């Protein structure tokens, strides 16, 4: 992990424009520096210092946020807005504040929805039990959180690893789910994804974790579209510097390894694709044009297998399209929500 000075420099430059690739609305939001609270030391991208908070809350970004214990794990969450509930499940190591910084959460709130975001097990400030994890653990945590909050018939939106979580939730707790969005996480294992899964598995088996340099390279190459990687040196290096702080998003190494092993087992499950026919609620399969992990051609296979599925592709985006193309993502989500 880089020095605190490096992270503070990134935040001073414009934290939200880094997450959202300099969209106008995230730049405006960044000017308020909501994530920096006076008198609170920033240890990483977010304040992860466990200071004294009221019972039932944990500290995140220098503020005390709500939490609940489910399956023996304390899970941090935030509820915003009023209306029909929408639950957002993030990708691997993804802090819930990312939904805010890219503007998607606010777009949903403005459209009249109540939005629930949470930090999955292993992601700070939630707790990280000992690895390995299974997707049944991840989906069980989400079900427990929704039960604790009294949520039923919610739209559950999953991004990347989060889409695995909500797909399994639709199988195990259909009473909680009114509709589902599988974003950048649907489809059979492709050749590129197969190679990446094999590399991750070997690194975990031989070193006990995923080296920081590996995860930075993996995230950089998958998140940005080819045009940025090939032709925009400044943006590429900005993302590379940002990704040097990835390690601080985890509660511990167990969280990173645990989420990776859960994803490995889920994607290698030979029965996963056939089970799609059992999901009978409306589903939006949302793909990004240049996502080489879950390309549109693979995502379309899932959409075709689901009884009530819509299929949408966001042009010019890679696997990180949620952050690089937030306006297009919000538009696709809202269009689906208005129809279901």
The 8 nearest C-alpha neighbors of each residue, nearest first, counted from 0:
[[1, 244, 243, 246, 2, 247, 245, 211],
 [2, 0, 5, 243, 3, 244, 6, 4],
 [1, 3, 4, 5, 0, 6, 43, 42],
 [2, 4, 6, 5, 42, 7, 43, 1],
 [5, 3, 7, 2, 6, 8, 1, 9],
 [6, 4, 8, 2, 3, 7, 1, 9],
 [7, 5, 9, 3, 8, 4, 10, 43],
 [6, 8, 10, 4, 9, 5, 11, 3],
 [9, 7, 11, 5, 6, 10, 4, 12],
 [10, 8, 6, 12, 7, 11, 14, 5],
 [9, 11, 14, 7, 13, 8, 12, 6],
 [12, 10, 8, 9, 13, 7, 14, 32],
 [11, 13, 9, 10, 8, 14, 7, 16],
 [14, 12, 10, 11, 16, 15, 29, 9],
 [13, 15, 10, 17, 16, 9, 29, 12],
 [14, 16, 18, 29, 17, 25, 100, 13],
 [15, 17, 21, 19, 20, 26, 18, 13],
 [18, 16, 20, 15, 14, 19, 21, 13],
 [17, 19, 15, 16, 322, 20, 101, 14],
 [18, 20, 322, 16, 323, 101, 21, 17],
 [21, 19, 16, 17, 323, 18, 22, 322],
 [22, 20, 16, 19, 26, 23, 17, 25],
 [21, 23, 25, 24, 19, 20, 26, 16],
 [24, 22, 26, 25, 21, 27, 16, 28],
 [23, 25, 27, 26, 22, 28, 102, 21],
 [26, 24, 28, 27, 15, 22, 23, 16],
 [25, 27, 29, 23, 24, 16, 28, 15],
 [28, 26, 24, 25, 29, 30, 23, 31],
 [29, 27, 25, 26, 30, 31, 24, 15],
 [30, 28, 26, 32, 15, 31, 27, 13],
 [29, 31, 32, 27, 28, 26, 13, 33],
 [30, 32, 33, 29, 28, 27, 34, 35],
 [33, 31, 29, 34, 30, 35, 28, 10],
 [32, 34, 31, 35, 36, 29, 28, 30],
 [33, 35, 32, 60, 36, 45, 61, 31],
 [36, 34, 33, 32, 37, 60, 61, 39],
 [35, 37, 39, 61, 34, 38, 33, 60],
 [38, 36, 39, 35, 40, 61, 34, 33],
 [37, 39, 36, 40, 61, 35, 41, 46],
 [40, 38, 37, 36, 61, 41, 46, 35],
 [39, 41, 42, 38, 46, 61, 48, 36],
 [40, 42, 46, 43, 45, 39, 44, 3],
 [43, 41, 46, 3, 40, 47, 45, 44],
 [44, 42, 45, 247, 41, 46, 6, 244],
 [43, 45, 6, 244, 46, 42, 247, 41],
 [46, 44, 60, 43, 47, 41, 42, 59],
 [45, 47, 60, 41, 61, 42, 48, 59],
 [46, 48, 59, 45, 49, 124, 42, 60],
 [49, 47, 46, 50, 58, 42, 61, 59],
 [50, 48, 58, 47, 51, 57, 59, 52],
 [51, 49, 48, 52, 58, 57, 61, 47],
 [50, 52, 49, 53, 58, 57, 63, 54],
 [53, 51, 63, 56, 57, 50, 54, 58],
 [54, 52, 56, 55, 51, 63, 57, 65],
 [53, 55, 56, 52, 57, 66, 51, 65],
 [54, 56, 66, 65, 67, 53, 57, 52],
 [57, 55, 65, 66, 64, 54, 53, 63],
 [58, 56, 63, 64, 52, 66, 65, 59],
 [57, 59, 63, 62, 49, 64, 61, 50],
 [58, 60, 61, 62, 46, 47, 124, 63],
 [61, 59, 46, 45, 62, 34, 47, 58],
 [60, 62, 46, 59, 39, 36, 58, 63],
 [63, 61, 59, 58, 60, 64, 36, 57],
 [62, 64, 58, 57, 56, 52, 59, 65],
 [65, 63, 56, 57, 58, 62, 59, 66],
 [64, 66, 56, 76, 75, 55, 77, 57],
 [67, 65, 75, 56, 74, 55, 76, 73],
 [66, 68, 74, 73, 55, 69, 75, 144],
 [67, 69, 73, 72, 71, 74, 70, 66],
 [70, 68, 71, 72, 143, 140, 67, 73],
 [71, 69, 72, 140, 68, 143, 139, 136],
 [70, 72, 69, 68, 73, 128, 140, 74],
 [73, 71, 68, 69, 70, 126, 74, 128],
 [72, 74, 68, 126, 67, 125, 69, 66],
 [73, 75, 125, 66, 67, 68, 72, 118],
 [76, 74, 66, 125, 118, 117, 65, 124],
 [75, 77, 117, 116, 65, 66, 118, 74],
 [76, 78, 116, 115, 117, 65, 79, 64],
 [79, 77, 115, 114, 116, 76, 80, 113],
 [78, 80, 114, 113, 115, 77, 81, 108],
 [81, 79, 113, 108, 112, 114, 82, 78],
 [82, 80, 113, 112, 111, 79, 83, 108],
 [81, 83, 112, 113, 111, 84, 80, 108],
 [82, 84, 112, 113, 85, 81, 153, 111],
 [85, 83, 113, 153, 112, 114, 82, 154],
 [84, 86, 154, 114, 153, 155, 113, 115],
 [85, 87, 115, 155, 114, 156, 116, 154],
 [86, 88, 156, 116, 157, 155, 115, 89],
 [89, 87, 161, 157, 156, 158, 86, 116],
 [90, 88, 161, 158, 93, 157, 87, 95],
 [89, 91, 160, 159, 161, 93, 158, 92],
 [90, 92, 93, 160, 258, 89, 159, 161],
 [93, 91, 122, 90, 248, 249, 94, 255],
 [92, 94, 90, 91, 89, 95, 97, 122],
 [95, 93, 96, 97, 118, 92, 122, 248],
 [96, 94, 97, 117, 116, 118, 98, 93],
 [95, 97, 99, 98, 94, 100, 116, 93],
 [98, 96, 100, 99, 95, 94, 101, 93],
 [99, 97, 96, 104, 101, 103, 100, 95],
 [100, 98, 102, 96, 104, 97, 101, 103],
 [99, 101, 97, 102, 15, 98, 96, 25],
 [100, 102, 19, 99, 98, 322, 103, 325],
 [103, 101, 99, 105, 100, 104, 106, 98],
 [104, 102, 106, 105, 329, 98, 101, 99],
 [105, 103, 99, 107, 98, 106, 102, 108],
 [104, 106, 108, 107, 102, 103, 109, 99],
 [107, 105, 103, 109, 104, 108, 102, 110],
 [106, 108, 110, 104, 105, 109, 112, 103],
 [109, 107, 112, 105, 80, 111, 110, 106],
 [110, 108, 106, 111, 107, 105, 112, 80],
 [109, 111, 107, 108, 112, 106, 333, 105],
 [112, 110, 108, 109, 82, 81, 107, 113],
 [113, 111, 82, 108, 83, 81, 107, 84],
 [112, 114, 81, 80, 84, 82, 79, 83],
 [115, 113, 85, 79, 78, 86, 84, 112],
 [114, 116, 78, 86, 77, 87, 85, 79],
 [117, 115, 87, 77, 76, 95, 86, 114],
 [116, 118, 76, 95, 75, 119, 77, 115],
 [119, 117, 122, 75, 95, 125, 94, 76],
 [120, 118, 122, 121, 117, 125, 74, 137],
 [119, 121, 127, 122, 125, 126, 118, 74],
 [254, 120, 122, 127, 250, 126, 249, 119],
 [123, 121, 249, 250, 118, 120, 119, 92],
 [124, 122, 250, 125, 249, 248, 121, 118],
 [123, 125, 59, 122, 75, 250, 47, 126],
 [126, 124, 74, 123, 75, 73, 122, 120],
 [125, 127, 73, 121, 120, 72, 128, 250],
 [128, 126, 121, 254, 120, 250, 253, 251],
 [129, 127, 130, 126, 253, 72, 121, 254],
 [128, 130, 253, 131, 127, 257, 254, 132],
 [131, 129, 257, 253, 132, 256, 128, 254],
 [130, 132, 257, 260, 129, 256, 133, 261],
 [133, 131, 257, 261, 130, 258, 260, 136],
 [134, 132, 261, 135, 136, 137, 131, 260],
 [133, 135, 137, 261, 136, 138, 164, 265],
 [134, 136, 133, 138, 137, 139, 167, 164],
 [137, 135, 139, 134, 133, 138, 140, 132],
 [136, 138, 134, 140, 139, 135, 164, 141],
 [139, 137, 164, 141, 135, 140, 168, 136],
 [140, 138, 136, 142, 141, 137, 135, 143],
 [141, 139, 143, 137, 138, 142, 69, 136],
 [140, 142, 144, 138, 143, 139, 145, 137],
 [141, 143, 139, 145, 144, 140, 146, 138],
 [144, 142, 146, 140, 141, 69, 145, 139],
 [143, 145, 141, 147, 146, 142, 140, 148],
 [146, 144, 150, 148, 142, 147, 143, 149],
 [147, 145, 143, 149, 144, 148, 150, 142],
 [146, 148, 144, 145, 149, 143, 67, 150],
 [149, 147, 145, 146, 150, 144, 143, 67],
 [148, 150, 146, 147, 145, 151, 144, 175],
 [151, 149, 145, 148, 146, 153, 152, 175],
 [152, 150, 175, 153, 149, 174, 176, 145],
 [151, 153, 177, 176, 175, 174, 154, 150],
 [154, 152, 84, 176, 177, 151, 85, 155],
 [153, 155, 178, 85, 177, 179, 176, 86],
 [154, 156, 86, 179, 85, 153, 87, 180],
 [157, 155, 180, 87, 179, 86, 88, 154],
 [162, 158, 156, 161, 88, 181, 165, 182],
 [157, 159, 161, 182, 162, 90, 89, 183],
 [158, 160, 184, 90, 183, 161, 162, 182],
 [161, 159, 90, 163, 162, 91, 158, 164],
 [160, 162, 157, 88, 158, 89, 164, 90],
 [157, 161, 163, 181, 158, 165, 164, 159],
 [164, 162, 166, 160, 161, 165, 167, 184],
 [165, 163, 161, 138, 162, 167, 166, 137],
 [164, 166, 168, 162, 167, 163, 157, 169],
 [167, 165, 163, 169, 168, 164, 162, 170],
 [166, 168, 170, 169, 165, 164, 171, 163],
 [169, 167, 165, 171, 170, 172, 138, 166],
 [168, 170, 173, 166, 167, 172, 171, 165],
 [171, 169, 167, 168, 172, 173, 278, 166],
 [170, 172, 168, 169, 173, 167, 138, 139],
 [173, 171, 174, 168, 169, 175, 170, 142],
 [172, 174, 169, 176, 175, 170, 171, 168],
 [175, 173, 172, 176, 152, 151, 177, 169],
 [176, 174, 151, 152, 173, 172, 153, 177],
 [175, 177, 152, 153, 173, 178, 174, 154],
 [178, 176, 152, 153, 154, 280, 175, 179],
 [179, 177, 154, 281, 280, 176, 282, 155],
 [178, 180, 282, 155, 154, 156, 283, 281],
 [179, 181, 156, 283, 282, 284, 157, 182],
 [182, 180, 162, 284, 157, 285, 184, 185],
 [181, 183, 285, 158, 184, 157, 180, 286],
 [184, 182, 159, 286, 293, 158, 185, 318],
 [183, 185, 159, 182, 162, 293, 181, 158],
 [186, 184, 298, 301, 181, 183, 293, 284],
 [185, 187, 298, 297, 301, 300, 293, 188],
 [188, 186, 297, 189, 272, 185, 300, 301],
 [187, 189, 192, 193, 186, 266, 190, 267],
 [190, 188, 192, 191, 193, 187, 292, 293],
 [189, 191, 193, 192, 194, 188, 292, 195],
 [192, 190, 194, 193, 189, 292, 195, 291],
 [191, 193, 195, 292, 189, 194, 190, 188],
 [194, 192, 190, 196, 191, 195, 189, 188],
 [193, 195, 197, 191, 192, 196, 198, 190],
 [196, 194, 192, 198, 197, 193, 199, 191],
 [195, 197, 199, 193, 198, 194, 192, 200],
 [196, 198, 194, 200, 195, 199, 201, 193],
 [199, 197, 195, 201, 196, 200, 202, 194],
 [200, 198, 196, 202, 201, 197, 203, 195],
 [201, 199, 197, 203, 198, 202, 204, 196],
 [200, 202, 204, 198, 203, 199, 205, 197],
 [203, 201, 199, 205, 204, 200, 206, 209],
 [202, 204, 207, 208, 200, 206, 201, 205],
 [205, 203, 201, 202, 207, 206, 200, 208],
 [204, 206, 202, 203, 207, 201, 208, 200],
 [207, 205, 203, 208, 202, 204, 209, 201],
 [206, 208, 203, 204, 205, 202, 209, 256],
 [207, 209, 203, 206, 256, 210, 202, 252],
 [208, 210, 203, 202, 211, 214, 213, 199],
 [211, 209, 213, 212, 208, 214, 202, 206],
 [210, 212, 214, 213, 215, 209, 246, 243],
 [213, 211, 215, 210, 214, 216, 243, 209],
 [212, 214, 216, 210, 211, 215, 217, 209],
 [213, 215, 217, 211, 216, 212, 218, 210],
 [216, 214, 212, 218, 213, 217, 242, 219],
 [215, 217, 219, 213, 214, 218, 220, 212],
 [216, 218, 214, 215, 220, 219, 213, 221],
 [219, 217, 215, 221, 216, 220, 222, 214],
 [220, 218, 216, 222, 217, 221, 215, 223],
 [219, 221, 217, 218, 222, 216, 223, 228],
 [220, 222, 218, 318, 219, 223, 217, 317],
 [223, 221, 319, 318, 219, 317, 218, 220],
 [222, 224, 317, 221, 319, 220, 227, 228],
 [223, 225, 317, 316, 226, 227, 289, 228],
 [226, 224, 228, 227, 229, 223, 289, 317],
 [225, 227, 229, 224, 228, 230, 231, 223],
 [228, 226, 231, 230, 225, 229, 224, 223],
 [229, 227, 225, 226, 230, 235, 231, 223],
 [230, 228, 226, 227, 225, 231, 232, 235],
 [229, 231, 227, 226, 228, 232, 225, 235],
 [232, 230, 227, 234, 233, 228, 235, 229],
 [231, 233, 235, 234, 236, 230, 228, 227],
 [234, 232, 236, 235, 231, 237, 238, 230],
 [235, 233, 237, 236, 231, 232, 238, 227],
 [234, 236, 232, 238, 237, 233, 228, 239],
 [237, 235, 239, 233, 238, 234, 232, 240],
 [238, 236, 234, 240, 239, 235, 233, 241],
 [237, 239, 241, 235, 236, 240, 242, 234],
 [240, 238, 236, 242, 241, 237, 235, 243],
 [241, 239, 237, 243, 238, 242, 236, 244],
 [240, 242, 238, 243, 239, 244, 237, 9],
 [241, 243, 239, 244, 245, 240, 215, 238],
 [242, 244, 240, 241, 245, 0, 1, 239],
 [245, 243, 242, 246, 247, 0, 241, 43],
 [246, 244, 242, 247, 248, 243, 241, 215],
 [245, 247, 248, 244, 249, 0, 211, 243],
 [248, 246, 249, 245, 43, 244, 44, 0],
 [247, 249, 246, 245, 123, 122, 92, 250],
 [250, 248, 122, 251, 123, 247, 246, 121],
 [249, 251, 123, 122, 121, 127, 254, 126],
 [252, 250, 249, 253, 254, 127, 121, 255],
 [251, 253, 255, 254, 256, 249, 208, 250],
 [254, 252, 130, 256, 251, 255, 129, 257],
 [121, 255, 253, 257, 127, 252, 251, 256],
 [254, 256, 252, 257, 258, 253, 259, 249],
 [257, 255, 259, 253, 258, 254, 208, 260],
 [258, 256, 131, 130, 132, 254, 260, 259],
 [257, 259, 261, 255, 260, 256, 254, 132],
 [260, 258, 256, 262, 261, 257, 263, 255],
 [261, 259, 263, 257, 262, 258, 131, 256],
 [260, 262, 133, 258, 132, 134, 264, 259],
 [261, 263, 265, 259, 260, 264, 266, 258],
 [264, 262, 260, 266, 261, 265, 267, 259],
 [263, 265, 267, 261, 262, 266, 268, 260],
 [266, 264, 262, 268, 263, 267, 261, 134],
 [265, 267, 263, 268, 264, 262, 188, 271],
 [266, 268, 264, 265, 269, 263, 188, 271],
 [267, 269, 265, 270, 271, 266, 264, 272],
 [270, 268, 271, 267, 272, 266, 273, 265],
 [271, 269, 268, 273, 272, 274, 267, 275],
 [272, 270, 274, 268, 273, 269, 275, 265],
 [271, 273, 274, 275, 270, 187, 301, 269],
 [272, 274, 275, 270, 271, 276, 304, 269],
 [273, 275, 272, 276, 271, 277, 270, 278],
 [276, 274, 277, 273, 305, 272, 278, 304],
 [275, 277, 305, 274, 278, 304, 306, 273],
 [276, 278, 275, 274, 279, 170, 305, 306],
 [279, 277, 276, 275, 280, 169, 170, 305],
 [278, 280, 306, 277, 307, 281, 276, 305],
 [281, 279, 178, 278, 177, 282, 307, 179],
 [282, 280, 307, 178, 308, 179, 279, 283],
 [283, 281, 308, 179, 180, 178, 307, 309],
 [282, 284, 180, 309, 308, 310, 285, 181],
 [285, 283, 310, 181, 180, 302, 309, 182],
 [284, 286, 182, 311, 312, 283, 181, 310],
 [287, 285, 312, 183, 295, 182, 311, 313],
 [288, 286, 313, 316, 290, 312, 317, 289],
 [287, 289, 314, 316, 315, 290, 313, 312],
 [290, 288, 317, 316, 287, 291, 224, 315],
 [291, 289, 317, 318, 294, 287, 292, 293],
 [290, 292, 294, 293, 289, 191, 221, 318],
 [293, 291, 192, 290, 294, 191, 189, 318],
 [292, 294, 290, 291, 183, 184, 297, 298],
 [295, 293, 290, 291, 297, 296, 292, 298],
 [294, 296, 298, 297, 286, 299, 288, 293],
 [295, 297, 299, 294, 298, 300, 293, 186],
 [298, 296, 186, 300, 299, 295, 294, 293],
 [297, 299, 186, 295, 185, 301, 300, 296],
 [300, 298, 302, 296, 301, 297, 295, 303],
 [301, 299, 303, 297, 298, 302, 186, 304],
 [302, 300, 186, 304, 298, 299, 303, 185],
 [301, 303, 299, 305, 304, 308, 300, 284],
 [302, 304, 300, 301, 305, 299, 308, 306],
 [305, 303, 301, 302, 276, 275, 300, 306],
 [304, 306, 276, 302, 275, 308, 307, 303],
 [305, 307, 279, 276, 308, 304, 278, 303],
 [308, 306, 281, 305, 282, 279, 280, 309],
 [309, 307, 282, 302, 305, 283, 281, 306],
 [308, 310, 283, 284, 282, 302, 311, 307],
 [309, 311, 284, 283, 285, 302, 308, 299],
 [310, 312, 285, 286, 284, 313, 309, 283],
 [313, 311, 286, 287, 285, 288, 314, 295],
 [314, 312, 287, 288, 286, 316, 311, 315],
 [313, 315, 288, 316, 312, 287, 289, 317],
 [314, 316, 288, 289, 224, 313, 317, 287],
 [317, 315, 320, 287, 224, 288, 289, 314],
 [316, 318, 290, 289, 224, 320, 319, 223],
 [319, 317, 290, 222, 320, 221, 183, 287],
 [320, 318, 222, 317, 321, 322, 223, 323],
 [319, 321, 323, 316, 324, 322, 317, 318],
 [320, 322, 325, 319, 324, 323, 328, 101],
 [323, 321, 19, 320, 325, 101, 319, 324],
 [322, 324, 320, 19, 20, 321, 325, 319],
 [323, 325, 320, 327, 321, 322, 326, 328],
 [326, 324, 328, 321, 327, 322, 101, 329],
 [327, 325, 329, 328, 324, 330, 103, 102],
 [326, 328, 330, 325, 329, 324, 331, 313],
 [327, 329, 325, 331, 326, 330, 321, 324],
 [330, 328, 332, 326, 331, 327, 103, 325],
 [329, 331, 327, 333, 328, 332, 334, 326],
 [332, 330, 334, 328, 329, 333, 327, 335],
 [333, 331, 329, 335, 334, 330, 336, 328],
 [334, 332, 336, 330, 335, 331, 329, 337],
 [333, 335, 331, 337, 332, 336, 330, 338],
 [334, 336, 332, 338, 333, 337, 331, 339],
 [337, 335, 333, 339, 338, 334, 332, 154],
 [336, 338, 334, 335, 339, 333, 332, 110],
 [337, 339, 335, 336, 334, 333, 281, 332],
 [338, 336, 337, 335, 281, 178, 177, 154]]
